Amino acid sequence: MSFILFSTQRFREENGEYNSLGIYCCSWAGWIATCFNVSRTLESTEYSCPDFEYFRYDVLEFNQWQEEYVTDEPIYKLNGAVIDFGKRQGDEVLNQFVFEFLSPIISKVKSSVGEPVLLQLLDSTYVKVF
């Protein structure tokens, strides 16, 4: 959460106010990015972070996520929850795991920033506006 709040603060200092915030994540590559709209709306981006005006403004990388993904039998652990991720299941199983981990965090971010926040996982059906 600190990464996102720091990014919103830095964005405001450098670019002024924004009207929507996007959190874009790739679970298998291990990164989370902030995206911002100033004049565009969420609707005009069709709820797609890559279409935000400031796409991947800041990026936080978790190299160990990608390192684990390329192992023969990846196992992910987040806050005590464990997923034995077999690649044969497809990436959506991992996306769901990460999405469910991030959702409560993004809900708190929404309370702090006030503007709409879009959470989107790369190449996934997991997308939600907070």
Sequence and secondary structure as in RCSB ss.txt:
>XXXX:A:sequence
MSFILFSTQRFREENGEYNSLGIYCCSWAGWIATCFNVSRTLESTEYSCPDFEYFRYDVLEFNQWQEEYVTDEPI
YKLNGAVIDFGKRQGDEVLNQFVFEFLSPIISKVKSSVGEPVLLQLLDSTYVKVF
>XXXX:A:secstr
 HHHHHHHHHHHHHH   SEEEEEEETTTTEEEEEEESSS TTTTTS GGGSSEEEEEEEE HHHHHHHTSSS E
EEETTEEEE  GGG HHHHHHHHHHHHHHHHHHHHHHH S EEEEETTSS EEE 
